[in-house]
Amino acid sequence: MQPTISRYATTADLLAAIAAAAALHRARPRLIDAWRPVEDLPTPDLEAFGAELAAHLSAAGNPASALRTRLVWQCTLRTDPDAAAPADQHFRQTARRILAATGIAAEDDPASCRWALLRVGEHEVRLVAPLARPDGTVADTGRDRSLALAVCHLAETRSAGLHGRSRAALAGTTSQRSGFLPALPPVTTATARAGRRP
């Protein structure tokens, strides 16, 4: 999974870009996660949704400063188009880890920025967040690119580890049937690779 960071002056500009990206995939943007329950948000009306998402931006500065600083943050996440399309849950977990790692939105923190995760295609989502907090301060995203990349690499490593353990379990079953020494149990193998004691 590869993250790409971009910034916009307004949520209207951002949502227009997301709609255009979805159109390229012959799809409509679909909200799959947000700072509060998705079913409570006015998603059919993108203008109303954008206004609610950006509710704290006015406290962070005037429109002129917003144009200069571009306080609407976006992280595009794409997966290999030749691989199976990830489930929504996979994107949700990665997005929430990116939000926590960058300091944009920690889990269950009422002082965090508002954010939303929109799926625009089988292999692409857009994680968006106006960087204004409820108290009018602005989230520091100085290392957002490197942190998002680290989260994505970790997610890929964990995913590869799960597939590897499944193959190891299958190989162990096969070796026992054919008379060879059994493979290490999957949990032991994963622990040894991580360099930790069970």
HUKATA-V990453 format. One record per residue. N is the residue number from 1. RES is the residue in one letter. NEAR is the number of other C-alpha atoms within 8 Angstrom. Layout:
[[N/RES/NEAR] [N/RES/NEAR]]
This chain:
[[1/M/9] [2/Q/9] [3/P/12] [4/T/8] [5/I/10] [6/S/7] [7/R/9] [8/Y/12] [9/A/12] [10/T/11] [11/T/13] [12/A/8] [13/D/9] [14/L/10] [15/L/10] [16/A/8] [17/A/8] [18/I/11] [19/A/11] [20/A/8] [21/A/9] [22/A/13] [23/A/9] [24/L/7] [25/H/8] [26/R/6] [27/A/9] [28/R/8] [29/P/11] [30/R/7] [31/L/11] [32/I/11] [33/D/11] [34/A/11] [35/W/7] [36/R/7] [37/P/8] [38/V/9] [39/E/4] [40/D/6] [41/L/8] [42/P/8] [43/T/8] [44/P/4] [45/D/7] [46/L/9] [47/E/7] [48/A/9] [49/F/11] [50/G/11] [51/A/9] [52/E/7] [53/L/12] [54/A/11] [55/A/7] [56/H/11] [57/L/13] [58/S/9] [59/A/10] [60/A/11] [61/G/8] [62/N/8] [63/P/7] [64/A/6] [65/S/8] [66/A/12] [67/L/9] [68/R/7] [69/T/7] [70/R/11] [71/L/13] [72/V/14] [73/W/13] [74/Q/12] [75/C/11] [76/T/12] [77/L/12] [78/R/10] [79/T/11] [80/D/7] [81/P/7] [82/D/4] [83/A/6] [84/A/5] [85/A/8] [86/P/9] [87/A/6] [88/D/7] [89/Q/6] [90/H/8] [91/F/10] [92/R/11] [93/Q/8] [94/T/11] [95/A/10] [96/R/10] [97/R/9] [98/I/11] [99/L/11] [100/A/11] [101/A/10] [102/T/12] [103/G/10] [104/I/14] [105/A/13] [106/A/9] [107/E/6] [108/D/4] [109/D/7] [110/P/4] [111/A/7] [112/S/10] [113/C/13] [114/R/13] [115/W/12] [116/A/13] [117/L/14] [118/L/12] [119/R/12] [120/V/16] [121/G/10] [122/E/7] [123/H/10] [124/E/11] [125/V/13] [126/R/13] [127/L/13] [128/V/11] [129/A/13] [130/P/15] [131/L/13] [132/A/14] [133/R/15] [134/P/10] [135/D/6] [136/G/10] [137/T/8] [138/V/8] [139/A/10] [140/D/6] [141/T/8] [142/G/4] [143/R/7] [144/D/9] [145/R/9] [146/S/7] [147/L/11] [148/A/12] [149/L/10] [150/A/8] [151/V/12] [152/C/12] [153/H/9] [154/L/8] [155/A/9] [156/E/9] [157/T/8] [158/R/8] [159/S/8] [160/A/8] [161/G/9] [162/L/8] [163/H/8] [164/G/8] [165/R/12] [166/S/9] [167/R/8] [168/A/11] [169/A/11] [170/L/8] [171/A/9] [172/G/12] [173/T/9] [174/T/8] [175/S/12] [176/Q/10] [177/R/7] [178/S/6] [179/G/6] [180/F/7] [181/L/6] [182/P/8] [183/A/9] [184/L/7] [185/P/9] [186/P/10] [187/V/7] [188/T/9] [189/T/10] [190/A/10] [191/T/11] [192/A/9] [193/R/7] [194/A/6] [195/G/6] [196/R/7] [197/R/5] [198/P/4]]
